[in-house]
């Protein structure tokens, strides 16, 4: 054994770590207090080890080198293994961190971007995580600034912008600027930092008030003209187009493909004859909020467009019609005059149609005529129908009209239905002695089953009200899963009141007690579970026997009972 005056350090005794003294999360120290709470078990360990050290010291005084029993050779001492997360290679941790932020290439949600808080949190866990986060350029390539908060400190915002851009290195940048009513003069130092790197901008989002972006905001960005060679996505709230005049910062952008535009002012662009100066002929995706006539004109001006998402109001004027040869996806959110837009277009390349109405229901006949006029009865693959009504009372819809619309789409393979109204759909039920009955969206399944429609249907998603019936849904699924007849393809997936994948901890899962459902509904749900056990993909709370408590609190618990028809 080495002498006690040896320069080599040796531990006298191994004292196990005591959790109470471990550093708290985020490196915060214990608050100053006259007392410290310690578990009794930990206190016993402390006293025991203190006693062993005292005994060792006494033996040293008495016997000198004859007291080696408590000396521990650290070369033979087993060292505790580090935490599992500390053994993960930095490259893997970096890839995990990158999954925390929205991807820059997510064309389905082009205005999605992350905030600084989302990337600071991983760096506060431990030193190694912080080092990995700092060395991951993608985490720092999205910059969000709010220019309408008078409490913001400009100098601090400049430091944040400089630091993020430096850590992003040469990665493409996403710039998000909120300018609602802001006086931009005081923010010019930040704008100058951003403009110095405008050649790295890939996404630019400028959000203003409902009156649109003011001319002064556009003038502040004039310095970027001719330098936006990488810009691919642009979101701008345009206001009075006459104020913009000949400002053409975004006119020559070789890589621009996706734009999100808004115009809530009066008059509309078509009335003034002026539209934003953009490279319309190269655009592939447009999201627009504004008047129907403006939406139709944007569609006409963009011959290369493949995706068009329009939230419109108002009516088109005159015998206006647009024929677009390349549009593949159309999403319509209509406030009023449901069929006005669809009656004015012909889209022979369309494969996906999403329709959301907030006032006038579903224009089944107008859509049937549109499908026939466009010649897409066999090529249209996806139909999404969502109906809401903000005012009291429901707008009635005849099931036979919807059935006729579906008959015009025999090539449909994906159908998404969403309507939480309980008594919107009218059914001629003279077979049972009633002239007219009303029901929920489950009635559509009965119509599809009875008329043998949609022979190529592979994916079905239905979301209805609490207490909707699943009987006809189960019958429809069974006819397409177990015994598809003739030219009918086998169904592949069914979603029932499904709001998305659960992201909560497994500890939130619990077995739900038996529902107060009728015998028919219980039978229908049992059938759907049976189909799932046979290999069919079936998702949704009604079919799951184990549910997430947190999801139930967020979305509300669905009770299951058979559909009730009310005589009108």
C-alpha positions, 0 to 999 in steps of 0.5 A: 500500500502507498504511504499516506503522504503519497501525492496520488489521491485515493478515496478513503471510502466510497459514499453512495450518492444521495439524491437530495444533493444532486443538482436540480434541473436546469442547474438551479441551486437549492433555495436559501433556507434554515432547514433542509429536508432529508429522507430518513434512509439517506440520513442513516447512510450518511451517519453510517459512512461518517462513522466508518470514516471516524473509525478509520481516522482513529485507526490511523492515529493508533496504528499508522500503516496497520489500518488499511482495511478501509482504504479502497483501491480505485483501480479495482473499484467498480465505477457506476455506469453513466446514464443511458442517454449519455452513451448515445452518439452525438450524431443520433441526438442531433437527429432526434433534436431535428425531429422537434422542429417542423421541416422546412420542406413540409409543403402540406403546412407551409407556414409552420415554423418553430420558436426559440423556446423549442430549441433552448429546452433540450440544451438545458437538460445537461452539458452534453445535450447543450453542446449537441444542440449548439452544434446542430445548425438546423435548430437555429435556422428558423428566426421568429420576431414580433415587432408589435410588442413595445416591451421587446428590447431591440438590442437583445433581439439583434443579439438573438438574430446574430447568434442564431444565424452564426449557429445556423452556418450556411443552412437555409433560413426561415424568417417569420416577422409579425408586424401588426401595427408596428413602427418599424423604424426602431427595428431597423437594426434587426432588419439590417441583420436579416437582410445581410443574410437574405441570400440564405432565406428559404421561407419568408412569412410576413404577418400583418393586421386584417387590413394587410401589410402596409407599404412601409413594411414592404419598403423596409425589405427592398434591400433584399431585392435581387438577393432572394435566390433561395426563397422557396416559400412566401406568406404575405398579408396584402392589403390595399394593393394600390399602396404597393404600386410598383414594389417588385421585391418578389417579382424575380425569384427563380426558386419560388414555388409556394405562396400564401396570400391574404386579402381582406380589403375592399375593393378586391384585386379584380376590381382594381385590376391590380394583383401582387407582383409575383412570378405567377407562371412558376408557382406550384402551390397557392393558399389564398384567403379572399374573394371568390373572383380573386381566387379564380383569377389567381388560378387563371394566372398560374398555369403551372399550379398543382395545389390550390387552397382557397378560403373564399367568400362572396360571389363571382361576377359574370360568365367567368370560367377557368380551365386549368390543365395541371391542377391536382389538389383543390381545397375549398373552405367556403363561407357562403354560396357553396357552389359558386367557385366549383361551377366556374372551373374545369380541372381535368387533372384533379385527383384530390378534392377537399371541401369544407363548408361553414354555411351552405352545406354540400353542393352535391349537384354542382360537384357532380356536374364539375366531375362530369365536366372535367372528365375525372370520374375515374381519376378522382381518388380522394374526397374530403367532406367537412361540414360545420354550421356556426348559426343555431340549427342545421341545414338539411341535406338529402342523402339521395343527392349525396349518393348521386354525387358519389355515383359520379366518382367510381374511381374514388379510393379515399373518403373522409367524412366529418360532420358533428351535426346530429340531424342534418341528413334526411332519409326517405324512410317510407319502408318503415311507415315514415315519410322523412327521417333525419340522422347523422353522418352515419346515414351516408354509410347506409346509402353507400352500402345500399346502392353499391357505390365506390367500388375502389374504396380503400380508406374510409374515415368518418367523424361524427357527433357523440352518440352516432351510430356505427351499425351501418359503418360496420356493415359497410366495412364488413362487406368490403373486408370479408366478402368484396363482390365483383369488381369491389376492391378490399378495404384497407383502413378505417378511422372512426372519430379519429383525431390523430395519433396519441402523443401522451405517455403510456401511463395515461392509457387506461381501460375504459369501463363498459359503455352505455351502448345499445345492443346494436352498437355493441355488436357493431363495435365488436365487429370492427374489433374483430376485423382489426384482429383479422388484419384490417387497420381500424383506429379510433376511440370507439374501437379501442378498449384502452384509451388515453385519459388526457385525450379524453379530457382534450377531445371529450369522451364519446358515448356510444349508442344506436342512432335515433331517427326523429320524425319531422 
